[in-house]
Each structure stands twice: as C-alpha cells, then as structure tokens.
C-alpha cells in the first residue's frame, strides 16, 4: 500500500536533528525569557498586545523574533520527523503510526480540557502555545517507543 501522505525517508534525519536542537532551545528561551538583541526587528503587527480592548491600528512594532523562528523550525522539523517514511514502511509500521497519532490527539486534547478547567488569564495562552507542541512530542515518544518494543521483540525471537 502506497502512503502518499508521508515524506521521503531522507527527511527523517533532518527533521529529527532540527527538532532536537530547536525545541529545547525554544523551551529554554521561553522559560528564561531570553531575547537576544540581534533578533529585534521591526515587524508588521496590525494589532498590539491589547488585541480585544483597543483595536487601534499600529502596523509596525519592534519585536524579538527568536520564539517565532524557533517555533516555525520546531513545528516543521517535528512534522518531518513524525511523518517521514521508515526505511521499511510496511502495514505494521503504518498501524503503529496510526495508533501513535490517535494516542497523541487524545493526550493533546486531554491537556487542553484540563487547562481550560484549571488555568486562567494570560497563563492560559502560554498553555495553548505549548499545547501546539504536545501533539508532535507525544506522537514522537509513542511512535519511537512502539518501534523500539517491536525491534526488541523481533531480536529476542
């Protein structure tokens, strides 16, 4: 069965390396509020921080682009890692991939529901931002763990 929705296997290593570099740096930057000066740029921002209160147009604003750049790299590389073919992409691997995706969606929305109940105010937006990555991270953990178990069981036989 041909899976046309998967990337070529050659993208898997590129995605893995970029994700394992960009995602931890993004987490460290967010936690430590790190904004290197050389990434301060004037950007188009039609709405300011008080988005729903004062909609005065102010199309240009100075912003540090570190989090935006790292987020885009982490999302694209995470998707490449998650959805690149394995060297041997058979129906069993496709089933493991499908189960990992379903499992990660359940975990992602469970976190979202808990955050909706337990987290309020501006902290909720931080949870939503991090929840973008839970789908990718949980998928990677589940998929790689299930592949590891499959390889371990096949070596024991």
N, C-alpha and C positions, 0 to 999 in steps of 0.2 A: 504494500500500500504506500503510495507516494504522499508525503506530507509537504504540501507546497507552502504551508504557513510557517515552516521552520527556516531559519537562516542556515547557510552553509556551515559545515563543521569548523572551517578555518576562522570563523568569527568568535568561537567559544573562548579560546585562549585570550584573545584581545579583550573581549568583554570581561573575562574573569580578572585579568591584570588591572584594567582600568577601574573596575568596580572596587577591587580590594585596595586600591590606592585612594580613589576619590571619596568613597563612602566614609571611611574612618576620619579622613581629613575634614569632611563636612560635619561630622558629629562633633569633632574637637572644636571646630570653628564656631558652631552654634552654642555649645556648652560654655566655651571660654569667651564668647562674644569677640572673636578675633576678626578684625577687618584691616588688612594691610593697606596702607595708604596708596600704593601704586595701582590698586584696583578701584580707586574712586574715579567715577566718570559722570558726566552729565548725561542723563538718560531721559527718554520720553516717558513721562508719568502723568497721564491725564487726570488722575485722582491722587490725592495725598493720603496720609495716614488716617485722617478722619473721614474716611470714604463715605459713610452714610450720614454724617452730620452736616458737613459743609462741602458742597459739591462745586466749589469754585475751581474753575479750570486753572491749572498750573502745569503746563505741558512739559516743562524741563526742570529736573531736580538732580542734585548731586546724590549719587548712591554708590555704595561699595558693591561690586559685582561678584565677590568671592562665593557667596552662598548660591547665587543664581548659576554661575559657571559650574560649580561642583555638583549642584543638583541635576543639571542637564546631563553632565558627564555620567553621574551615578545612575540616572534613570536609563539612558541609552545603553550604557555598558551592562547594566543589570539585565535589561531585556535581551541583549545579545547573548549574555551568559545563560539566561534561562531558556531561550528559545532558539538555540543553535543545535543542530543535529549532533548526535553522538557519533563516534566512529562507526559503530554498528547500531543503526536505528531500526530495531525490529518492533513487532507489535507489543512485546512485553515492556520494552522501554517506553513506548507510546502510552501504555497503560499506567506505568509509574509516573510519567509526566502528567497525564490527565488527573490522576489521584492527588499528586502534589499540588497541582493548580487548584483543584476543588478544596483541598485542605487549607491552602493559603488564603483563599477567598473567605472561607468560614472564620479563620483566625482574624483576618483583616477586619471584617465587619463585626466580629465579637468585640474587638478592641474599640471600634468606632461606637458601638452601642454603649459599652462601659464608659467611654469618655463622655458621651452625651449625657449620661446619668450622673457622673461623678466630677466632671471638670467644667468650670465655668469661666466666663470672661475671656481675656486675651490668652490665657493659658490653653484654652480650647483650640485656638488657631495653631498654636505650637504642636499640639497633639495631632491635629489634622495634617500639618506639614510632615510630621514624622510618620504618620499613618500611610502616606503615599509610598513609603519605602517598605512597610511591613509586608505587603503583598510579594515584593521581589525577594526580600530577605527570607521570609518563611518558605517561599517556594524553593529557593536555593538550598536551604537547610534540609527540607523534607526530601527533595529530589536527590540530592547528593547522598543523604543518609540511606535512602532506599536503594540506590545504586551500590553503595558500599555493602549493604546487607546482602544484596544479590551476588556481588562478586565474592564476598566471604563465603557464602553458602555454596557457590559453584566451585570454589577452590577446596572446600572440605570434602566434596564428593569424589 
